[in-house]
Amino acid sequence: MKTLTLTLSLFIIFLNYSCSQENPPDMSSEANIHLEDIQLPEGFKIDVFASGIKDARSLAIGKNGVVFVGNRSEDKVYAVVDNDGDYKAEEKYVIVDGLNMPNGVALYNNHLYVAEVNRILRFKNIYDNYKNQPEYEVIYDDYPTDRHHGWKYIDFSPSGKLYVPVGAPCNICESEKEIYASITRMNPDGSNMEIFSEGVRNTVGFAWHPETKELWFTDNGRDRMGDNIPPDELNRALKKGMHFGYPYCHGENISDPKLGNKKDCNDFTKPEQELGPHVAALGMIFYTGDMFPDKYENSILIAEHGSWNRSSKIGYRISFVKLNENTAKNYTPFAKGWLQGEDVWGRPVDIKQLPDGSILVSDDYANAIYRISYGE
């Protein structure tokens, strides 16, 4: 009887322990990816480029079918490889493990750059050694250590400067240090770090116009002002020193209820396009390929990660901003279907263009990377 009682007790303990653990869906395969739900304009199609890439976030397109992938929660950086050119990755490698939210990845002169919360790392000659967990060097380590908005998107400008944002360490606040709520830039060796733009709450995506070379970036609006305000933003930085309003003003002319009385919204740079409220606009590109129809040329595609604090969900899609003479003229959905009613199965994060003109889209919820093509 004692043996039976002990056995039952152990079984109950095991059952309680098992039920207390999180049981996320198994994303090691494509079982939870529902591409049949994705709605695209006529002539486009979407396929899985890679699956089982846990928390796939920022992308960097390398040579010979290599794509580098950062993430926010796994503390790893990956390389996924399409060896035979069929746009399906056959191999996956962990380049480095144990980092601090290594969201941002970028390539320059065959070196891979990775952004942690407070450091920028450089992996030299990455194509020679990405399969063997290569060593890295720290080129800069003086960014704030706050994890709130601490993950970083990075990229190199046409002039060869590395741009690195520093998010606000809060939802809404005035920061004592100028470095917060900014976009910074530095030389590829980490020298001459400077603030380029101010009043930027949290950008996790930017790109340079292919003709004017001006910086455009997405910015996430503050939380807890209601379902429909403020909007996220698409901004354009014409030069160094521009201020985009945070924490005093949001969107075109929305004064912050807490801090807005301290500044005049007319003193700040207005967004080029107000985006949906709380859509969490992240990665963006200017489309420069030959595959898509002409209307997409030099216009913008934006990954909208999706709302978390809205009574009805919004975002979870890719949006298209049509430009005319370098001015935003139209903002419409391009790809949607990761949100079904109020149920979510995927969250787009970053967008990058492949050499053939198709695009890759990362998804940190379905742990996947998709390829969207036209006319194939």
Secondary structure as a PSIPRED ss2 file (coil, helix, strand):
# PSIPRED VFORMAT (PSIPRED V4.0)

   1 M C   1.000  0.000  0.000
   2 K H   0.000  1.000  0.000
   3 T H   0.000  1.000  0.000
   4 L H   0.000  1.000  0.000
   5 T H   0.000  1.000  0.000
   6 L H   0.000  1.000  0.000
   7 T H   0.000  1.000  0.000
   8 L H   0.000  1.000  0.000
   9 S H   0.000  1.000  0.000
  10 L H   0.000  1.000  0.000
  11 F H   0.000  1.000  0.000
  12 I H   0.000  1.000  0.000
  13 I H   0.000  1.000  0.000
  14 F H   0.000  1.000  0.000
  15 L H   0.000  1.000  0.000
  16 N H   0.000  1.000  0.000
  17 Y H   0.000  1.000  0.000
  18 S H   0.000  1.000  0.000
  19 C H   0.000  1.000  0.000
  20 S H   0.000  1.000  0.000
  21 Q C   1.000  0.000  0.000
  22 E C   1.000  0.000  0.000
  23 N C   1.000  0.000  0.000
  24 P C   1.000  0.000  0.000
  25 P C   1.000  0.000  0.000
  26 D C   1.000  0.000  0.000
  27 M C   1.000  0.000  0.000
  28 S C   1.000  0.000  0.000
  29 S C   1.000  0.000  0.000
  30 E C   1.000  0.000  0.000
  31 A C   1.000  0.000  0.000
  32 N C   1.000  0.000  0.000
  33 I C   1.000  0.000  0.000
  34 H C   1.000  0.000  0.000
  35 L H   0.000  1.000  0.000
  36 E H   0.000  1.000  0.000
  37 D H   0.000  1.000  0.000
  38 I C   1.000  0.000  0.000
  39 Q E   0.000  0.000  1.000
  40 L C   1.000  0.000  0.000
  41 P C   1.000  0.000  0.000
  42 E C   1.000  0.000  0.000
  43 G C   1.000  0.000  0.000
  44 F E   0.000  0.000  1.000
  45 K E   0.000  0.000  1.000
  46 I E   0.000  0.000  1.000
  47 D E   0.000  0.000  1.000
  48 V E   0.000  0.000  1.000
  49 F E   0.000  0.000  1.000
  50 A E   0.000  0.000  1.000
  51 S E   0.000  0.000  1.000
  52 G C   1.000  0.000  0.000
  53 I C   1.000  0.000  0.000
  54 K C   1.000  0.000  0.000
  55 D C   1.000  0.000  0.000
  56 A C   1.000  0.000  0.000
  57 R C   1.000  0.000  0.000
  58 S C   1.000  0.000  0.000
  59 L E   0.000  0.000  1.000
  60 A E   0.000  0.000  1.000
  61 I E   0.000  0.000  1.000
  62 G C   1.000  0.000  0.000
  63 K C   1.000  0.000  0.000
  64 N C   1.000  0.000  0.000
  65 G C   1.000  0.000  0.000
  66 V E   0.000  0.000  1.000
  67 V E   0.000  0.000  1.000
  68 F E   0.000  0.000  1.000
  69 V E   0.000  0.000  1.000
  70 G C   1.000  0.000  0.000
  71 N C   1.000  0.000  0.000
  72 R C   1.000  0.000  0.000
  73 S C   1.000  0.000  0.000
  74 E C   1.000  0.000  0.000
  75 D C   1.000  0.000  0.000
  76 K C   1.000  0.000  0.000
  77 V E   0.000  0.000  1.000
  78 Y E   0.000  0.000  1.000
  79 A E   0.000  0.000  1.000
  80 V E   0.000  0.000  1.000
  81 V E   0.000  0.000  1.000
  82 D C   1.000  0.000  0.000
  83 N C   1.000  0.000  0.000
  84 D C   1.000  0.000  0.000
  85 G C   1.000  0.000  0.000
  86 D C   1.000  0.000  0.000
  87 Y C   1.000  0.000  0.000
  88 K C   1.000  0.000  0.000
  89 A C   1.000  0.000  0.000
  90 E C   1.000  0.000  0.000
  91 E E   0.000  0.000  1.000
  92 K E   0.000  0.000  1.000
  93 Y E   0.000  0.000  1.000
  94 V E   0.000  0.000  1.000
  95 I E   0.000  0.000  1.000
  96 V E   0.000  0.000  1.000
  97 D C   1.000  0.000  0.000
  98 G C   1.000  0.000  0.000
  99 L C   1.000  0.000  0.000
 100 N C   1.000  0.000  0.000
 101 M C   1.000  0.000  0.000
 102 P C   1.000  0.000  0.000
 103 N C   1.000  0.000  0.000
 104 G E   0.000  0.000  1.000
 105 V E   0.000  0.000  1.000
 106 A E   0.000  0.000  1.000
 107 L E   0.000  0.000  1.000
 108 Y E   0.000  0.000  1.000
 109 N C   1.000  0.000  0.000
 110 N C   1.000  0.000  0.000
 111 H E   0.000  0.000  1.000
 112 L E   0.000  0.000  1.000
 113 Y E   0.000  0.000  1.000
 114 V E   0.000  0.000  1.000
 115 A E   0.000  0.000  1.000
 116 E C   1.000  0.000  0.000
 117 V C   1.000  0.000  0.000
 118 N C   1.000  0.000  0.000
 119 R C   1.000  0.000  0.000
 120 I E   0.000  0.000  1.000
 121 L E   0.000  0.000  1.000
 122 R E   0.000  0.000  1.000
 123 F E   0.000  0.000  1.000
 124 K C   1.000  0.000  0.000
 125 N C   1.000  0.000  0.000
 126 I H   0.000  1.000  0.000
 127 Y H   0.000  1.000  0.000
 128 D H   0.000  1.000  0.000
 129 N H   0.000  1.000  0.000
 130 Y H   0.000  1.000  0.000
 131 K H   0.000  1.000  0.000
 132 N H   0.000  1.000  0.000
 133 Q C   1.000  0.000  0.000
 134 P C   1.000  0.000  0.000
 135 E C   1.000  0.000  0.000
 136 Y C   1.000  0.000  0.000
 137 E E   0.000  0.000  1.000
 138 V E   0.000  0.000  1.000
 139 I E   0.000  0.000  1.000
 140 Y E   0.000  0.000  1.000
 141 D C   1.000  0.000  0.000
 142 D C   1.000  0.000  0.000
 143 Y C   1.000  0.000  0.000
 144 P C   1.000  0.000  0.000
 145 T C   1.000  0.000  0.000
 146 D C   1.000  0.000  0.000
 147 R C   1.000  0.000  0.000
 148 H C   1.000  0.000  0.000
 149 H C   1.000  0.000  0.000
 150 G C   1.000  0.000  0.000
 151 W C   1.000  0.000  0.000
 152 K C   1.000  0.000  0.000
 153 Y C   1.000  0.000  0.000
 154 I C   1.000  0.000  0.000
 155 D E   0.000  0.000  1.000
 156 F E   0.000  0.000  1.000
 157 S C   1.000  0.000  0.000
 158 P C   1.000  0.000  0.000
 159 S C   1.000  0.000  0.000
 160 G C   1.000  0.000  0.000
 161 K C   1.000  0.000  0.000
 162 L E   0.000  0.000  1.000
 163 Y E   0.000  0.000  1.000
 164 V E   0.000  0.000  1.000
 165 P E   0.000  0.000  1.000
 166 V E   0.000  0.000  1.000
 167 G C   1.000  0.000  0.000
 168 A C   1.000  0.000  0.000
 169 P C   1.000  0.000  0.000
 170 C C   1.000  0.000  0.000
 171 N C   1.000  0.000  0.000
 172 I C   1.000  0.000  0.000
 173 C C   1.000  0.000  0.000
 174 E C   1.000  0.000  0.000
 175 S C   1.000  0.000  0.000
 176 E C   1.000  0.000  0.000
 177 K C   1.000  0.000  0.000
 178 E C   1.000  0.000  0.000
 179 I C   1.000  0.000  0.000
 180 Y C   1.000  0.000  0.000
 181 A C   1.000  0.000  0.000
 182 S E   0.000  0.000  1.000
 183 I E   0.000  0.000  1.000
 184 T E   0.000  0.000  1.000
 185 R E   0.000  0.000  1.000
 186 M E   0.000  0.000  1.000
 187 N C   1.000  0.000  0.000
 188 P C   1.000  0.000  0.000
 189 D C   1.000  0.000  0.000
 190 G C   1.000  0.000  0.000
 191 S C   1.000  0.000  0.000
 192 N C   1.000  0.000  0.000
 193 M C   1.000  0.000  0.000
 194 E E   0.000  0.000  1.000
 195 I E   0.000  0.000  1.000
 196 F E   0.000  0.000  1.000
 197 S E   0.000  0.000  1.000
 198 E E   0.000  0.000  1.000
 199 G C   1.000  0.000  0.000
 200 V C   1.000  0.000  0.000
 201 R C   1.000  0.000  0.000
 202 N C   1.000  0.000  0.000
 203 T C   1.000  0.000  0.000
 204 V C   1.000  0.000  0.000
 205 G C   1.000  0.000  0.000
 206 F E   0.000  0.000  1.000
 207 A E   0.000  0.000  1.000
 208 W E   0.000  0.000  1.000
 209 H C   1.000  0.000  0.000
 210 P C   1.000  0.000  0.000
 211 E C   1.000  0.000  0.000
 212 T C   1.000  0.000  0.000
 213 K C   1.000  0.000  0.000
 214 E C   1.000  0.000  0.000
 215 L E   0.000  0.000  1.000
 216 W E   0.000  0.000  1.000
 217 F E   0.000  0.000  1.000
 218 T E   0.000  0.000  1.000
 219 D E   0.000  0.000  1.000
 220 N C   1.000  0.000  0.000
 221 G C   1.000  0.000  0.000
 222 R C   1.000  0.000  0.000
 223 D C   1.000  0.000  0.000
 224 R C   1.000  0.000  0.000
 225 M C   1.000  0.000  0.000
 226 G C   1.000  0.000  0.000
 227 D C   1.000  0.000  0.000
 228 N C   1.000  0.000  0.000
 229 I C   1.000  0.000  0.000
 230 P C   1.000  0.000  0.000
 231 P E   0.000  0.000  1.000
 232 D E   0.000  0.000  1.000
 233 E E   0.000  0.000  1.000
 234 L E   0.000  0.000  1.000
 235 N E   0.000  0.000  1.000
 236 R E   0.000  0.000  1.000
 237 A E   0.000  0.000  1.000
 238 L C   1.000  0.000  0.000
 239 K C   1.000  0.000  0.000
 240 K C   1.000  0.000  0.000
 241 G C   1.000  0.000  0.000
 242 M E   0.000  0.000  1.000
 243 H E   0.000  0.000  1.000
 244 F C   1.000  0.000  0.000
 245 G C   1.000  0.000  0.000
 246 Y C   1.000  0.000  0.000
 247 P C   1.000  0.000  0.000
 248 Y C   1.000  0.000  0.000
 249 C E   0.000  0.000  1.000
 250 H E   0.000  0.000  1.000
 251 G C   1.000  0.000  0.000
 252 E C   1.000  0.000  0.000
 253 N C   1.000  0.000  0.000
 254 I E   0.000  0.000  1.000
 255 S E   0.000  0.000  1.000
 256 D C   1.000  0.000  0.000
 257 P C   1.000  0.000  0.000
 258 K C   1.000  0.000  0.000
 259 L C   1.000  0.000  0.000
 260 G H   0.000  1.000  0.000
 261 N H   0.000  1.000  0.000
 262 K H   0.000  1.000  0.000
 263 K C   1.000  0.000  0.000
 264 D C   1.000  0.000  0.000
 265 C H   0.000  1.000  0.000
 266 N H   0.000  1.000  0.000
 267 D H   0.000  1.000  0.000
 268 F C   1.000  0.000  0.000
 269 T C   1.000  0.000  0.000
 270 K C   1.000  0.000  0.000
 271 P C   1.000  0.000  0.000
 272 E C   1.000  0.000  0.000
 273 Q E   0.000  0.000  1.000
 274 E E   0.000  0.000  1.000
 275 L E   0.000  0.000  1.000
 276 G E   0.000  0.000  1.000
 277 P E   0.000  0.000  1.000
 278 H C   1.000  0.000  0.000
 279 V C   1.000  0.000  0.000
 280 A C   1.000  0.000  0.000
 281 A E   0.000  0.000  1.000
 282 L E   0.000  0.000  1.000
 283 G E   0.000  0.000  1.000
 284 M E   0.000  0.000  1.000
 285 I E   0.000  0.000  1.000
 286 F E   0.000  0.000  1.000
 287 Y C   1.000  0.000  0.000
 288 T C   1.000  0.000  0.000
 289 G C   1.000  0.000  0.000
 290 D C   1.000  0.000  0.000
 291 M C   1.000  0.000  0.000
 292 F C   1.000  0.000  0.000
 293 P C   1.000  0.000  0.000
 294 D H   0.000  1.000  0.000
 295 K H   0.000  1.000  0.000
 296 Y H   0.000  1.000  0.000
 297 E C   1.000  0.000  0.000
 298 N C   1.000  0.000  0.000
 299 S C   1.000  0.000  0.000
 300 I E   0.000  0.000  1.000
 301 L E   0.000  0.000  1.000
 302 I E   0.000  0.000  1.000
 303 A E   0.000  0.000  1.000
 304 E E   0.000  0.000  1.000
 305 H C   1.000  0.000  0.000
 306 G C   1.000  0.000  0.000
 307 S C   1.000  0.000  0.000
 308 W C   1.000  0.000  0.000
 309 N C   1.000  0.000  0.000
 310 R C   1.000  0.000  0.000
 311 S C   1.000  0.000  0.000
 312 S C   1.000  0.000  0.000
 313 K C   1.000  0.000  0.000
 314 I C   1.000  0.000  0.000
 315 G C   1.000  0.000  0.000
 316 Y C   1.000  0.000  0.000
 317 R E   0.000  0.000  1.000
 318 I E   0.000  0.000  1.000
 319 S E   0.000  0.000  1.000
 320 F E   0.000  0.000  1.000
 321 V E   0.000  0.000  1.000
 322 K E   0.000  0.000  1.000
 323 L E   0.000  0.000  1.000
 324 N E   0.000  0.000  1.000
 325 E C   1.000  0.000  0.000
 326 N C   1.000  0.000  0.000
 327 T E   0.000  0.000  1.000
 328 A E   0.000  0.000  1.000
 329 K E   0.000  0.000  1.000
 330 N E   0.000  0.000  1.000
 331 Y E   0.000  0.000  1.000
 332 T E   0.000  0.000  1.000
 333 P E   0.000  0.000  1.000
 334 F E   0.000  0.000  1.000
 335 A E   0.000  0.000  1.000
 336 K E   0.000  0.000  1.000
 337 G C   1.000  0.000  0.000
 338 W C   1.000  0.000  0.000
 339 L E   0.000  0.000  1.000
 340 Q E   0.000  0.000  1.000
 341 G C   1.000  0.000  0.000
 342 E C   1.000  0.000  0.000
 343 D E   0.000  0.000  1.000
 344 V E   0.000  0.000  1.000
 345 W C   1.000  0.000  0.000
 346 G C   1.000  0.000  0.000
 347 R C   1.000  0.000  0.000
 348 P E   0.000  0.000  1.000
 349 V E   0.000  0.000  1.000
 350 D E   0.000  0.000  1.000
 351 I E   0.000  0.000  1.000
 352 K E   0.000  0.000  1.000
 353 Q E   0.000  0.000  1.000
 354 L C   1.000  0.000  0.000
 355 P C   1.000  0.000  0.000
 356 D C   1.000  0.000  0.000
 357 G C   1.000  0.000  0.000
 358 S C   1.000  0.000  0.000
 359 I E   0.000  0.000  1.000
 360 L E   0.000  0.000  1.000
 361 V E   0.000  0.000  1.000
 362 S E   0.000  0.000  1.000
 363 D E   0.000  0.000  1.000
 364 D C   1.000  0.000  0.000
 365 Y C   1.000  0.000  0.000
 366 A C   1.000  0.000  0.000
 367 N C   1.000  0.000  0.000
 368 A E   0.000  0.000  1.000
 369 I E   0.000  0.000  1.000
 370 Y E   0.000  0.000  1.000
 371 R E   0.000  0.000  1.000
 372 I E   0.000  0.000  1.000
 373 S E   0.000  0.000  1.000
 374 Y E   0.000  0.000  1.000
 375 G C   1.000  0.000  0.000
 376 E C   1.000  0.000  0.000
